[in-house]
Amino acid sequence: MASTVDLALLGALYGEKIKEIATWGQPVMTEGFDDAAWSTRWKDHYGSFEFRDGRAVSTSPKDSLLIYRQRFEGDCAVELDAEILDGSHLGDLSIFWARDLDRH
């Protein structure tokens, strides 16, 4: 009986944690690469990209890096959609938090 109560309590606590994660509120920023305005918000640091259909598409056979110019303070969450386009090489999409990176 006690283990059933313990499991129910753990389930309730886990549910509350999920609610906390899911209720961050409205995004501070959303990005689409639909027009040339992206270049005021992002720095094309190295590699190469094409911007088509609202997407940033890496065209470099090696590493490519875009840097978001705005500094984020405090807690933040990042959500993104990514896909491997037909004919593209498999790769890795990573997000880095860099405190002292030159963003300009």
C-alpha positions as CSV (number, residue, x, y, z in Angstrom):
1,M,0.0,0.0,0.0
2,A,2.8,2.4,0.9
3,S,4.6,1.8,-2.4
4,T,1.4,2.7,-4.3
5,V,1.1,6.0,-2.4
6,D,4.8,6.7,-3.1
7,L,4.3,6.0,-6.8
8,A,1.3,8.2,-6.9
9,L,3.2,11.0,-5.2
10,L,6.1,10.7,-7.6
11,G,3.8,10.7,-10.6
12,A,2.1,13.9,-9.3
13,L,5.4,15.6,-8.7
14,Y,6.6,14.6,-12.2
15,G,3.4,16.0,-13.7
16,E,3.9,19.3,-12.0
17,K,7.5,19.5,-13.3
18,I,6.2,18.8,-16.9
19,K,3.6,21.6,-16.4
20,E,6.4,24.0,-15.3
21,I,8.4,23.2,-18.4
22,A,5.5,23.5,-20.7
23,T,4.4,27.0,-19.4
24,W,7.3,29.2,-20.4
25,G,4.9,31.7,-21.9
26,Q,5.1,33.5,-25.3
27,P,8.4,33.4,-27.2
28,V,10.7,36.3,-26.9
29,M,11.8,35.8,-30.4
30,T,10.9,33.6,-33.4
31,E,12.9,33.4,-36.5
32,G,12.2,32.7,-40.1
33,F,14.7,33.3,-42.9
34,D,12.0,34.6,-45.3
35,D,13.8,37.8,-46.3
36,A,17.2,39.5,-46.1
37,A,16.4,41.0,-42.6
38,W,17.9,37.9,-41.0
39,S,21.4,39.5,-41.5
40,T,20.6,42.2,-39.0
41,R,19.9,39.5,-36.4
42,W,22.4,36.9,-37.3
43,K,26.2,36.8,-38.1
44,D,27.3,34.3,-40.8
45,H,30.5,33.4,-38.9
46,Y,32.0,30.7,-41.2
47,G,30.9,28.1,-43.7
48,S,28.2,28.9,-46.2
49,F,24.5,29.1,-46.2
50,E,21.6,29.6,-48.6
51,F,18.3,31.1,-47.4
52,R,15.3,29.7,-49.1
53,D,11.7,28.8,-48.3
54,G,12.2,30.5,-44.9
55,R,15.1,28.2,-44.0
56,A,18.8,28.6,-43.4
57,V,20.4,25.8,-45.4
58,S,24.0,25.0,-44.9
59,T,25.8,24.5,-48.2
60,S,29.3,24.0,-46.9
61,P,30.8,20.5,-47.1
62,K,32.3,21.2,-43.6
63,D,31.3,23.2,-40.6
64,S,29.0,26.2,-40.8
65,L,28.1,28.6,-38.0
66,L,25.5,31.3,-37.5
67,I,25.7,33.5,-34.5
68,Y,22.6,35.2,-33.1
69,R,23.6,38.8,-32.3
70,Q,21.2,39.4,-29.3
71,R,22.5,38.3,-25.9
72,F,20.0,36.3,-23.9
73,E,20.0,36.8,-20.1
74,G,18.6,34.4,-17.5
75,D,16.6,31.3,-18.2
76,C,15.8,30.5,-21.8
77,A,14.5,27.6,-23.8
78,V,15.2,27.0,-27.5
79,E,12.8,25.1,-29.8
80,L,13.6,24.5,-33.4
81,D,12.5,22.6,-36.4
82,A,15.2,21.0,-38.6
83,E,15.2,18.6,-41.4
84,I,17.7,16.9,-43.8
85,L,16.8,18.0,-47.3
86,D,17.0,15.6,-50.2
87,G,20.5,15.3,-51.6
88,S,22.0,16.8,-48.4
89,H,24.8,15.2,-46.3
90,L,23.9,14.0,-42.9
91,G,25.1,16.3,-40.2
92,D,24.8,17.7,-36.7
93,L,22.8,20.6,-35.5
94,S,24.1,22.1,-32.3
95,I,23.3,25.1,-30.1
96,F,26.0,26.6,-28.1
97,W,25.8,29.1,-25.2
98,A,28.9,31.3,-25.5
99,R,29.3,34.0,-22.9
100,D,32.2,35.9,-24.5
101,L,31.7,35.3,-28.2
102,D,32.0,38.4,-30.5
103,R,28.4,38.7,-31.8
104,H,29.0,41.7,-34.1
